[in-house]
Amino acid sequence: MEQFLVGLMDEQGGAGLSPRMIMLVADARAQWAELDRRIVAFDAEFIRWAKENEDARRLTTIPGVGPTIASALIAAIGKAETFEHGRDLAAWLGLVPRQWTTGGKPRLMGISKRGNKYLRKLLIHGARAALPHVAERDTSLGRWTKGLLARVHRNVAVVALADKLARICWAVLRSRQNFSARRTPVAA
């Protein structure tokens, strides 16, 4: 859109547009540029905060988790004390399958899509971006991802990886808390 507007307004001088339309397009472009500037400033602030915060810095070492996801997770769940297990966090985000049981036979349905929609979307996009990179690595997560891709559709694998990333994030946030709780004070 920006390239089209550059061609129309800058190179052609708004040929074929009324003076009122030229003014409206110029005003919209100015607002657009201001929003872009503010977005860049907010992104820089998130990156700076993620570098300064130890929990966020540790979260960003996880494939598919960047400063935006780390800051959103910490803002939403803090140190993850609310969740007993990683699956509880994934369920809260709506990343686990719904279960339907009849006659003692459980069936797994699609994801529940309950909980924090923004965090779920971020984790799914992070998993989608990290999937090719993770699948080619010879790590336990890479082997798990490769096996998953061989069995299920790519989109199902993306959501499963997002679920796994949420559980890993829970473990990273809780491990620091557990580590500091296990430390014994040095006798003076």
C-alpha positions as a printed NumPy array, in Angstrom:
array([[  0.   ,   0.   ,   0.   ],
       [  2.819,   2.373,   0.904],
       [  4.549,   1.738,  -2.445],
       [  1.284,   2.4  ,  -4.276],
       [  0.792,   5.666,  -2.382],
       [  4.378,   6.734,  -3.085],
       [  3.775,   6.137,  -6.781],
       [  0.41 ,   7.904,  -6.763],
       [  1.144,  10.859,  -4.532],
       [  4.884,  11.5  ,  -4.84 ],
       [  5.686,  10.462,  -8.404],
       [  2.392,  11.357, -10.095],
       [  1.472,  14.261,  -7.787],
       [ -1.979,  12.811,  -7.086],
       [ -3.007,  12.819, -10.735],
       [ -6.706,  12.1  , -11.143],
       [ -7.544,  12.874,  -7.502],
       [ -9.467,  15.856,  -6.257],
       [ -7.679,  18.354,  -3.986],
       [ -9.82 ,  17.138,  -1.056],
       [ -8.819,  13.487,  -1.691],
       [ -5.133,  14.472,  -1.95 ],
       [ -5.416,  16.196,   1.437],
       [ -7.158,  13.152,   3.016],
       [ -4.554,  10.718,   1.649],
       [ -1.714,  12.96 ,   2.873],
       [ -3.333,  13.126,   6.323],
       [ -3.773,   9.327,   6.416],
       [ -0.122,   8.85 ,   5.388],
       [  1.025,  11.2  ,   8.176],
       [ -1.031,   9.267,  10.743],
       [  0.336,   5.991,   9.382],
       [  3.919,   7.261,   9.667],
       [  3.292,   8.406,  13.255],
       [  1.857,   4.982,  14.172],
       [  4.875,   3.27 ,  12.602],
       [  7.168,   5.515,  14.639],
       [  5.316,   4.7  ,  17.868],
       [  5.37 ,   0.953,  17.111],
       [  9.135,   1.062,  16.586],
       [  9.524,   2.938,  19.896],
       [  7.387,   0.372,  21.766],
       [  9.296,  -2.518,  20.19 ],
       [ 12.582,  -0.961,  21.271],
       [ 11.197,  -0.537,  24.799],
       [ 10.122,  -4.222,  24.923],
       [ 13.534,  -5.347,  23.687],
       [ 15.328,  -3.15 ,  26.224],
       [ 13.119,  -4.437,  29.057],
       [ 13.591,  -8.069,  27.97 ],
       [ 17.369,  -7.608,  28.079],
       [ 17.223,  -6.111,  31.575],
       [ 14.759,  -8.596,  33.124],
       [ 16.366, -11.934,  33.986],
       [ 13.175, -14.001,  33.556],
       [ 12.507, -12.454,  30.162],
       [ 16.119, -12.984,  29.129],
       [ 15.852, -16.683,  30.048],
       [ 12.53 , -17.028,  28.197],
       [ 13.996, -15.565,  25.014],
       [ 16.496, -18.441,  24.869],
       [ 13.584, -20.776,  24.033],
       [ 13.102, -21.245,  20.258],
       [ 10.073, -19.279,  19.074],
       [  9.959, -16.995,  22.128],
       [ 11.095, -13.435,  21.593],
       [ 10.881, -10.242,  23.634],
       [  7.197,  -9.704,  22.817],
       [  6.127, -13.175,  23.963],
       [  8.415, -13.062,  27.005],
       [  7.096,  -9.683,  28.15 ],
       [  3.468, -10.695,  27.54 ],
       [  3.921, -13.979,  29.445],
       [  5.58 , -12.307,  32.413],
       [  2.921,  -9.587,  32.461],
       [  0.135, -12.182,  32.411],
       [  1.481, -14.913,  34.696],
       [  4.442, -13.44 ,  36.553],
       [  6.516, -16.271,  38.017],
       [  3.82 , -18.852,  37.115],
       [  3.078, -19.646,  40.777],
       [ -0.609, -19.93 ,  39.934],
       [ -0.063, -23.042,  37.838],
       [  0.802, -26.346,  39.501],
       [  2.003, -27.951,  36.26 ],
       [  2.971, -26.824,  32.766],
       [ -0.176, -28.458,  31.402],
       [ -2.231, -26.127,  33.598],
       [ -0.657, -23.122,  31.874],
       [ -1.233, -24.671,  28.438],
       [ -4.86 , -25.399,  29.367],
       [ -5.314, -21.849,  30.644],
       [ -4.058, -20.604,  27.284],
       [ -6.442, -22.93 ,  25.42 ],
       [ -3.667, -24.934,  23.746],
       [ -4.704, -28.401,  24.928],
       [ -7.331, -30.521,  23.158],
       [-10.857, -30.713,  24.504],
       [-11.758, -34.152,  25.711],
       [-15.03 , -35.919,  25.046],
       [-15.57 , -39.155,  26.895],
       [-18.405, -41.584,  26.297],
       [-18.541, -45.189,  27.358],
       [-15.194, -44.831,  29.097],
       [-13.435, -44.082,  25.811],
       [-11.884, -40.596,  25.693],
       [-11.679, -38.744,  22.384],
       [ -9.492, -35.717,  21.839],
       [-11.107, -32.878,  19.915],
       [ -9.611, -29.594,  18.686],
       [ -7.995, -27.096,  21.042],
       [-10.35 , -25.494,  23.511],
       [ -9.476, -21.882,  22.528],
       [-10.269, -20.687,  26.014],
       [ -8.131, -18.402,  28.068],
       [ -5.827, -15.626,  26.977],
       [ -6.367, -15.215,  23.236],
       [ -3.45 , -12.796,  22.788],
       [ -0.873, -15.089,  24.419],
       [ -2.221, -18.117,  22.55 ],
       [ -1.891, -16.26 ,  19.251],
       [  1.653, -15.138,  20.072],
       [  2.758, -18.646,  21.047],
       [  1.215, -20.173,  17.917],
       [  2.934, -17.605,  15.697],
       [  6.203, -18.169,  17.543],
       [  5.834, -21.931,  17.111],
       [  5.065, -21.513,  13.403],
       [  8.197, -19.428,  12.95 ],
       [ 10.378, -21.818,  14.968],
       [  9.026, -25.093,  13.532],
       [ 11.396, -25.4  ,  10.52 ],
       [ 14.407, -24.395,  12.614],
       [ 13.547, -26.765,  15.48 ],
       [ 12.699, -29.705,  13.191],
       [ 16.114, -29.701,  11.519],
       [ 18.05 , -29.787,  14.8  ],
       [ 19.194, -33.031,  16.402],
       [ 17.914, -32.236,  19.878],
       [ 15.202, -33.931,  21.889],
       [ 12.753, -31.178,  20.876],
       [ 13.878, -31.459,  17.243],
       [ 13.396, -35.231,  17.179],
       [  9.988, -34.868,  18.831],
       [  8.989, -32.239,  16.257],
       [ 10.233, -34.366,  13.332],
       [  8.247, -37.351,  14.553],
       [  5.179, -35.185,  15.047],
       [  5.428, -33.743,  11.526],
       [  5.583, -37.293,  10.141],
       [  2.297, -38.187,  11.88 ],
       [  0.07 , -35.107,  11.747],
       [ -0.823, -32.113,   9.596],
       [  1.568, -29.144,   9.794],
       [ -0.996, -26.89 ,  11.52 ],
       [ -1.63 , -29.517,  14.197],
       [  2.128, -29.742,  14.709],
       [  2.335, -25.95 ,  15.084],
       [ -0.289, -25.953,  17.849],
       [  1.363, -28.941,  19.54 ],
       [  4.693, -27.102,  19.455],
       [  3.006, -23.988,  20.898],
       [  1.656, -26.188,  23.695],
       [  5.151, -27.579,  24.289],
       [  6.626, -24.047,  24.279],
       [  4.076, -22.923,  26.882],
       [  5.085, -25.85 ,  29.096],
       [  8.778, -25.065,  28.611],
       [  8.103, -21.406,  29.497],
       [  6.347, -22.552,  32.672],
       [  9.331, -24.738,  33.581],
       [ 11.798, -21.907,  32.941],
       [  9.811, -19.454,  35.058],
       [  9.288, -21.943,  37.88 ],
       [ 12.85 , -23.298,  37.867],
       [ 14.283, -19.942,  38.906],
       [ 11.731, -19.685,  41.695],
       [ 12.408, -23.243,  42.859],
       [ 16.152, -22.697,  42.586],
       [ 16.062, -19.603,  44.773],
       [ 13.727, -21.352,  47.259],
       [ 16.129, -24.321,  47.522],
       [ 19.104, -22.162,  48.375],
       [ 20.039, -22.303,  51.994],
       [ 21.18 , -19.103,  53.609],
       [ 24.802, -18.97 ,  54.578],
       [ 25.294, -18.845,  58.334],
       [ 26.979, -15.668,  59.473]])
